[in-house]
Amino acid sequence: MTIDISTALQTTHNARELAGFPTSGGGRLASGLLFRSDALASLTDEGLQALADLRIGTVIDLRTDGERARAADRLPDDGSVTLLALPMQGGAMDEMVKKLLPAAGSAGLSVTQVAEVLKRVPTLEELYISILEASAAQFATIARTVLESSRTTRPGVLFHCTAGKDRTGLAAAILLLVAEVPREAIVADYTLTEKNLARGFAEALTGLITSLGVPLTPALTTLATKSPASAIEAAMDWIIANHGDVAGYLRSGGMADEEIADLRRVLRGE
């Protein structure tokens, strides 16, 4: 199950705790450890208090340096929450579109230029595989951070990107795979994001794209605001096809077998 914490974590749009999911052997995913969200740039004082109430002691920001510079997280001043900046390339919609634009920039794009830009827009499936290919070390760091944080008095780890959809969705899937949560439950958590973004945040995400002078096509709308099951299914299939299982993927990022086994026990509350 997922526990919506967007109301408590003001102001976020797509925040939830990952807890209580069934795990293999009849167990349940431990509570108080895993939290996923969109960016924390607009946290209110009440939102800051919620971090303490939820015993979140670590925030992992998966955004690029440019994204963080535009909208830095708001966190407590007292050092009670550790911020780990762990940039993952490829998930920032506006940066992706800028890279696709002709060198002349977005001003006065011809119909032909626009068509060329739109032809190079990746599908979510392609995007996720490219992130997985480039970010094994970052995902291993997330997993290791969760393990280390579980031994502290504020064991909660909140990981996020901008919308809490793509990089965050992959991180959530990997951690849930480690805990041996059924695949259908992982897919259900991922697809929930689309409903959350539809509560008003999706317009802001698509606005980033249209502000660059590129028309909003169905492909771009999907890339920015949708979370179809096929996308996370493709990511999990890729992990299995290329690494055997999630442990093999995390090993490729530098995580030791003992760490993975310890993390599995912690997430399963064993």
DOLOMAR-842691 format. One record per residue (C-alpha): residue number from 1; x, y, z negated. Coordinates in pm, 1 decimal. Example, Ala and Ser with C-alpha at 12.3 -4.5 7.8 and 13.67 -1.06 7.14 Angstrom:
<sites>
<num->1 | x->1230.0 | y->-450.0 | z->-780.0>;
<num->2 | x->1367.0 | y->-106.0 | z->-714.0>;
</sites>
This chain:
<sites>
<num->1 | x->0.0 | y->0.0 | z->0.0>;
<num->2 | x->98.9 | y->361.4 | z->26.1>;
<num->3 | x->22.5 | y->625.5 | z->-234.2>;
<num->4 | x->-45.2 | y->970.9 | z->-91.6>;
<num->5 | x->152.4 | y->1232.2 | z->-284.5>;
<num->6 | x->104.8 | y->1528.0 | z->-48.4>;
<num->7 | x->-144.2 | y->1684.8 | z->-289.8>;
<num->8 | x->106.0 | y->1664.7 | z->-575.5>;
<num->9 | x->409.3 | y->1753.2 | z->-365.2>;
<num->10 | x->282.4 | y->2094.9 | z->-256.3>;
<num->11 | x->330.5 | y->2192.4 | z->15.5>;
<num->12 | x->386.4 | y->1879.8 | z->223.7>;
<num->13 | x->166.6 | y->1717.9 | z->487.3>;
<num->14 | x->294.8 | y->1362.7 | z->517.3>;
<num->15 | x->431.1 | y->1257.2 | z->178.0>;
<num->16 | x->372.0 | y->920.5 | z->18.0>;
<num->17 | x->519.6 | y->667.3 | z->-218.4>;
<num->18 | x->596.3 | y->322.0 | z->-86.4>;
<num->19 | x->492.8 | y->83.3 | z->-363.4>;
<num->20 | x->278.5 | y->-221.2 | z->-420.9>;
<num->21 | x->324.4 | y->-372.8 | z->-75.2>;
<num->22 | x->309.9 | y->-753.3 | z->-73.4>;
<num->23 | x->649.8 | y->-918.4 | z->-43.2>;
<num->24 | x->742.6 | y->-1273.9 | z->50.3>;
<num->25 | x->678.5 | y->-1526.8 | z->-222.7>;
<num->26 | x->376.2 | y->-1347.0 | z->-364.4>;
<num->27 | x->551.5 | y->-1047.5 | z->-519.9>;
<num->28 | x->495.7 | y->-673.9 | z->-486.4>;
<num->29 | x->722.7 | y->-385.8 | z->-387.5>;
<num->30 | x->842.0 | y->-206.4 | z->-700.9>;
<num->31 | x->705.0 | y->139.0 | z->-778.7>;
<num->32 | x->896.7 | y->456.8 | z->-855.1>;
<num->33 | x->1178.6 | y->395.7 | z->-606.8>;
<num->34 | x->1081.8 | y->484.6 | z->-249.2>;
<num->35 | x->922.4 | y->808.5 | z->-134.3>;
<num->36 | x->892.4 | y->940.3 | z->221.7>;
<num->37 | x->792.4 | y->1286.9 | z->334.2>;
<num->38 | x->810.5 | y->1568.9 | z->581.1>;
<num->39 | x->1051.8 | y->1854.5 | z->503.6>;
<num->40 | x->1048.6 | y->2020.1 | z->161.1>;
<num->41 | x->1110.5 | y->2378.9 | z->273.3>;
<num->42 | x->772.2 | y->2498.8 | z->145.6>;
<num->43 | x->764.2 | y->2331.9 | z->-194.8>;
<num->44 | x->572.8 | y->2537.1 | z->-450.9>;
<num->45 | x->657.7 | y->2549.9 | z->-819.9>;
<num->46 | x->394.1 | y->2279.5 | z->-865.0>;
<num->47 | x->568.9 | y->2074.1 | z->-599.9>;
<num->48 | x->900.2 | y->2111.0 | z->-779.4>;
<num->49 | x->735.8 | y->1989.7 | z->-1100.5>;
<num->50 | x->598.4 | y->1690.1 | z->-913.6>;
<num->51 | x->954.1 | y->1582.4 | z->-827.9>;
<num->52 | x->1021.1 | y->1557.3 | z->-1200.9>;
<num->53 | x->686.9 | y->1391.3 | z->-1274.7>;
<num->54 | x->756.1 | y->1127.3 | z->-1010.2>;
<num->55 | x->1111.9 | y->1082.9 | z->-1142.9>;
<num->56 | x->1261.2 | y->1163.1 | z->-802.9>;
<num->57 | x->1630.0 | y->1227.7 | z->-860.6>;
<num->58 | x->1760.6 | y->1213.1 | z->-503.4>;
<num->59 | x->1641.9 | y->1374.7 | z->-181.0>;
<num->60 | x->1792.8 | y->1253.6 | z->147.2>;
<num->61 | x->1753.7 | y->1504.0 | z->430.2>;
<num->62 | x->1781.0 | y->1330.9 | z->768.2>;
<num->63 | x->1752.0 | y->1650.6 | z->972.2>;
<num->64 | x->2025.3 | y->1797.7 | z->1186.8>;
<num->65 | x->2235.1 | y->2089.1 | z->1065.7>;
<num->66 | x->2028.5 | y->2318.6 | z->1287.9>;
<num->67 | x->1699.8 | y->2199.9 | z->1143.8>;
<num->68 | x->1823.7 | y->2246.7 | z->787.3>;
<num->69 | x->1955.0 | y->2594.2 | z->866.6>;
<num->70 | x->1613.8 | y->2698.4 | z->997.7>;
<num->71 | x->1418.3 | y->2563.1 | z->700.7>;
<num->72 | x->1627.2 | y->2446.6 | z->405.4>;
<num->73 | x->1464.8 | y->2225.7 | z->141.1>;
<num->74 | x->1348.7 | y->2399.2 | z->-174.2>;
<num->75 | x->1471.1 | y->2197.7 | z->-471.7>;
<num->76 | x->1507.5 | y->2263.6 | z->-847.0>;
<num->77 | x->1787.3 | y->2501.6 | z->-946.1>;
<num->78 | x->1883.3 | y->2296.2 | z->-1251.0>;
<num->79 | x->2063.6 | y->2020.7 | z->-1061.6>;
<num->80 | x->1808.0 | y->1758.1 | z->-1163.6>;
<num->81 | x->1767.8 | y->1653.5 | z->-799.5>;
<num->82 | x->2068.2 | y->1559.1 | z->-587.1>;
<num->83 | x->2047.8 | y->1654.3 | z->-219.3>;
<num->84 | x->2218.3 | y->1425.0 | z->29.3>;
<num->85 | x->2239.1 | y->1571.5 | z->379.3>;
<num->86 | x->2254.0 | y->1278.9 | z->620.1>;
<num->87 | x->2195.8 | y->1411.6 | z->972.3>;
<num->88 | x->2054.2 | y->1178.3 | z->1234.4>;
<num->89 | x->2072.3 | y->1302.4 | z->1588.4>;
<num->90 | x->1792.0 | y->1259.4 | z->1837.1>;
<num->91 | x->1484.0 | y->1321.8 | z->1626.7>;
<num->92 | x->1455.2 | y->1701.3 | z->1641.9>;
<num->93 | x->1188.4 | y->1777.4 | z->1901.5>;
<num->94 | x->1289.5 | y->2135.7 | z->1978.0>;
<num->95 | x->1658.5 | y->2044.5 | z->2001.6>;
<num->96 | x->1577.0 | y->1755.7 | z->2232.9>;
<num->97 | x->1374.3 | y->1975.6 | z->2466.6>;
<num->98 | x->1649.6 | y->2239.5 | z->2471.3>;
<num->99 | x->1898.0 | y->1974.6 | z->2583.5>;
<num->100 | x->1664.6 | y->1877.2 | z->2863.8>;
<num->101 | x->1624.6 | y->2233.1 | z->2987.4>;
<num->102 | x->1837.2 | y->2355.7 | z->3279.1>;
<num->103 | x->2151.7 | y->2547.4 | z->3185.7>;
<num->104 | x->1984.0 | y->2869.7 | z->3294.8>;
<num->105 | x->1750.6 | y->2840.7 | z->2997.0>;
<num->106 | x->1376.2 | y->2823.3 | z->2967.1>;
<num->107 | x->1298.1 | y->3166.2 | z->3111.7>;
<num->108 | x->1133.2 | y->3150.1 | z->3451.4>;
<num->109 | x->1141.7 | y->2775.6 | z->3498.4>;
<num->110 | x->1022.5 | y->2671.8 | z->3840.1>;
<num->111 | x->765.0 | y->2398.5 | z->3884.4>;
<num->112 | x->1042.6 | y->2171.8 | z->4012.3>;
<num->113 | x->1262.9 | y->2242.2 | z->3709.7>;
<num->114 | x->977.9 | y->2172.9 | z->3470.4>;
<num->115 | x->904.3 | y->1847.9 | z->3651.3>;
<num->116 | x->1270.0 | y->1745.8 | z->3615.2>;
<num->117 | x->1264.8 | y->1821.8 | z->3242.3>;
<num->118 | x->950.9 | y->1619.2 | z->3188.4>;
<num->119 | x->1087.8 | y->1322.8 | z->3383.7>;
<num->120 | x->1372.2 | y->1292.5 | z->3131.9>;
<num->121 | x->1152.8 | y->1289.0 | z->2820.8>;
<num->122 | x->1213.7 | y->957.5 | z->2640.3>;
<num->123 | x->934.9 | y->738.0 | z->2512.4>;
<num->124 | x->914.8 | y->685.9 | z->2137.9>;
<num->125 | x->1038.6 | y->332.2 | z->2190.4>;
<num->126 | x->1346.3 | y->461.0 | z->2377.1>;
<num->127 | x->1401.9 | y->730.6 | z->2116.1>;
<num->128 | x->1390.8 | y->485.7 | z->1826.7>;
<num->129 | x->1632.5 | y->244.9 | z->1987.5>;
<num->130 | x->1876.9 | y->529.0 | z->2057.7>;
<num->131 | x->1854.4 | y->642.2 | z->1693.4>;
<num->132 | x->1910.9 | y->285.8 | z->1569.4>;
<num->133 | x->2209.6 | y->242.9 | z->1802.3>;
<num->134 | x->2373.9 | y->560.2 | z->1672.6>;
<num->135 | x->2279.1 | y->558.4 | z->1304.2>;
<num->136 | x->2357.1 | y->223.6 | z->1140.7>;
<num->137 | x->2601.7 | y->393.2 | z->901.8>;
<num->138 | x->2339.1 | y->647.1 | z->797.0>;
<num->139 | x->2074.1 | y->381.4 | z->736.0>;
<num->140 | x->2325.6 | y->182.3 | z->530.8>;
<num->141 | x->2395.1 | y->494.5 | z->325.0>;
<num->142 | x->2022.0 | y->538.5 | z->260.4>;
<num->143 | x->1994.8 | y->177.3 | z->146.2>;
<num->144 | x->2302.1 | y->206.1 | z->-77.3>;
<num->145 | x->2171.7 | y->531.2 | z->-227.0>;
<num->146 | x->1842.5 | y->363.5 | z->-318.7>;
<num->147 | x->2035.3 | y->83.9 | z->-489.6>;
<num->148 | x->2257.7 | y->323.5 | z->-683.4>;
<num->149 | x->1969.5 | y->553.2 | z->-780.2>;
<num->150 | x->1768.0 | y->260.8 | z->-915.4>;
<num->151 | x->2019.4 | y->239.3 | z->-1200.7>;
<num->152 | x->1958.3 | y->596.7 | z->-1318.8>;
<num->153 | x->1694.0 | y->764.7 | z->-1534.5>;
<num->154 | x->1542.2 | y->928.4 | z->-1224.1>;
<num->155 | x->1544.5 | y->635.0 | z->-982.5>;
<num->156 | x->1315.9 | y->777.6 | z->-715.4>;
<num->157 | x->1467.4 | y->850.1 | z->-374.1>;
<num->158 | x->1273.8 | y->1070.2 | z->-131.9>;
<num->159 | x->1390.8 | y->1061.4 | z->229.4>;
<num->160 | x->1257.8 | y->1293.4 | z->496.0>;
<num->161 | x->1312.0 | y->1457.9 | z->832.1>;
<num->162 | x->1096.2 | y->1739.4 | z->973.9>;
<num->163 | x->759.6 | y->1570.6 | z->1021.6>;
<num->164 | x->839.2 | y->1252.9 | z->829.6>;
<num->165 | x->762.6 | y->1047.7 | z->1138.7>;
<num->166 | x->1055.0 | y->920.3 | z->1344.1>;
<num->167 | x->1382.1 | y->913.7 | z->1148.0>;
<num->168 | x->1183.5 | y->880.4 | z->825.0>;
<num->169 | x->965.0 | y->607.9 | z->975.5>;
<num->170 | x->1269.0 | y->406.7 | z->1079.8>;
<num->171 | x->1425.3 | y->442.2 | z->733.6>;
<num->172 | x->1101.3 | y->327.5 | z->570.1>;
<num->173 | x->1073.8 | y->27.0 | z->801.6>;
<num->174 | x->1432.5 | y->-79.0 | z->732.2>;
<num->175 | x->1389.6 | y->-58.9 | z->354.6>;
<num->176 | x->1060.2 | y->-247.4 | z->368.6>;
<num->177 | x->1221.7 | y->-514.3 | z->585.5>;
<num->178 | x->1495.0 | y->-553.9 | z->323.3>;
<num->179 | x->1223.3 | y->-614.5 | z->61.1>;
<num->180 | x->1060.4 | y->-872.0 | z->292.7>;
<num->181 | x->734.7 | y->-680.4 | z->326.2>;
<num->182 | x->516.8 | y->-835.2 | z->600.5>;
<num->183 | x->554.8 | y->-679.8 | z->941.7>;
<num->184 | x->186.9 | y->-583.6 | z->966.1>;
<num->185 | x->213.2 | y->-381.1 | z->643.4>;
<num->186 | x->518.6 | y->-197.3 | z->777.9>;
<num->187 | x->328.3 | y->-114.4 | z->1095.9>;
<num->188 | x->27.4 | y->6.2 | z->895.4>;
<num->189 | x->244.5 | y->243.0 | z->691.6>;
<num->190 | x->407.5 | y->380.8 | z->1006.5>;
<num->191 | x->81.2 | y->443.0 | z->1190.6>;
<num->192 | x->-59.4 | y->631.0 | z->890.7>;
<num->193 | x->168.3 | y->922.8 | z->980.3>;
<num->194 | x->-37.3 | y->1013.1 | z->1286.0>;
<num->195 | x->-348.7 | y->1058.4 | z->1071.5>;
<num->196 | x->-155.3 | y->1269.9 | z->821.3>;
<num->197 | x->-8.5 | y->1497.1 | z->1088.1>;
<num->198 | x->-353.7 | y->1549.4 | z->1237.3>;
<num->199 | x->-451.2 | y->1734.9 | z->919.6>;
<num->200 | x->-297.3 | y->2048.5 | z->1068.2>;
<num->201 | x->76.3 | y->1995.1 | z->1095.0>;
<num->202 | x->69.3 | y->1854.0 | z->1447.9>;
<num->203 | x->-6.2 | y->2195.8 | z->1596.3>;
<num->204 | x->310.1 | y->2339.9 | z->1442.6>;
<num->205 | x->517.4 | y->2058.7 | z->1589.7>;
<num->206 | x->379.7 | y->2100.7 | z->1939.9>;
<num->207 | x->422.2 | y->2476.2 | z->1904.2>;
<num->208 | x->798.1 | y->2425.5 | z->1879.0>;
<num->209 | x->791.0 | y->2270.9 | z->2225.1>;
<num->210 | x->560.8 | y->2517.9 | z->2398.3>;
<num->211 | x->761.6 | y->2809.0 | z->2254.9>;
<num->212 | x->1047.0 | y->2692.7 | z->2478.3>;
<num->213 | x->840.4 | y->2740.5 | z->2790.1>;
<num->214 | x->768.1 | y->2374.6 | z->2856.3>;
<num->215 | x->406.5 | y->2265.4 | z->2912.8>;
<num->216 | x->264.5 | y->2021.3 | z->2661.8>;
<num->217 | x->221.4 | y->1692.0 | z->2847.5>;
<num->218 | x->76.7 | y->1369.7 | z->2701.2>;
<num->219 | x->429.9 | y->1227.6 | z->2680.1>;
<num->220 | x->556.4 | y->1523.6 | z->2478.5>;
<num->221 | x->248.4 | y->1521.6 | z->2255.9>;
<num->222 | x->307.7 | y->1154.2 | z->2179.5>;
<num->223 | x->674.4 | y->1217.7 | z->2108.9>;
<num->224 | x->599.1 | y->1501.6 | z->1867.8>;
<num->225 | x->282.7 | y->1394.8 | z->1688.0>;
<num->226 | x->185.9 | y->1029.7 | z->1746.7>;
<num->227 | x->291.8 | y->710.9 | z->1569.0>;
<num->228 | x->166.4 | y->415.5 | z->1774.4>;
<num->229 | x->230.6 | y->65.4 | z->1645.2>;
<num->230 | x->423.3 | y->-17.7 | z->1962.8>;
<num->231 | x->703.3 | y->224.5 | z->1869.4>;
<num->232 | x->794.2 | y->75.6 | z->1531.9>;
<num->233 | x->733.7 | y->-275.1 | z->1669.4>;
<num->234 | x->993.4 | y->-204.7 | z->1939.4>;
<num->235 | x->1239.3 | y->-81.3 | z->1675.7>;
<num->236 | x->1199.5 | y->-393.9 | z->1463.6>;
<num->237 | x->1225.9 | y->-615.3 | z->1771.1>;
<num->238 | x->1549.8 | y->-438.5 | z->1866.5>;
<num->239 | x->1699.6 | y->-498.6 | z->1520.8>;
<num->240 | x->1619.4 | y->-870.5 | z->1544.1>;
<num->241 | x->1740.0 | y->-905.4 | z->1904.1>;
<num->242 | x->2069.4 | y->-725.4 | z->1843.2>;
<num->243 | x->2153.5 | y->-807.3 | z->1481.0>;
<num->244 | x->1948.6 | y->-1114.6 | z->1388.9>;
<num->245 | x->1773.7 | y->-943.2 | z->1100.0>;
<num->246 | x->1780.2 | y->-621.5 | z->897.7>;
<num->247 | x->2070.2 | y->-747.0 | z->684.9>;
<num->248 | x->2278.1 | y->-789.3 | z->999.6>;
<num->249 | x->2192.4 | y->-434.8 | z->1104.9>;
<num->250 | x->2289.2 | y->-288.7 | z->766.7>;
<num->251 | x->2612.2 | y->-490.7 | z->770.1>;
<num->252 | x->2695.1 | y->-325.7 | z->1102.7>;
<num->253 | x->2664.2 | y->6.4 | z->919.3>;
<num->254 | x->2911.7 | y->-96.2 | z->650.1>;
<num->255 | x->2687.2 | y->-242.3 | z->379.4>;
<num->256 | x->2811.0 | y->-553.8 | z->201.2>;
<num->257 | x->2603.7 | y->-870.9 | z->168.4>;
<num->258 | x->2610.1 | y->-837.5 | z->-211.1>;
<num->259 | x->2470.0 | y->-484.9 | z->-190.0>;
<num->260 | x->2190.7 | y->-595.2 | z->42.2>;
<num->261 | x->2099.9 | y->-884.5 | z->-188.2>;
<num->262 | x->2102.0 | y->-652.1 | z->-492.1>;
<num->263 | x->1884.5 | y->-399.0 | z->-311.7>;
<num->264 | x->1636.8 | y->-670.7 | z->-213.2>;
<num->265 | x->1603.6 | y->-775.4 | z->-578.1>;
<num->266 | x->1561.0 | y->-415.2 | z->-695.2>;
<num->267 | x->1294.6 | y->-335.1 | z->-436.7>;
<num->268 | x->1107.4 | y->-650.7 | z->-525.7>;
<num->269 | x->1130.0 | y->-577.1 | z->-898.4>;
<num->270 | x->1315.0 | y->-900.4 | z->-966.9>;
</sites>
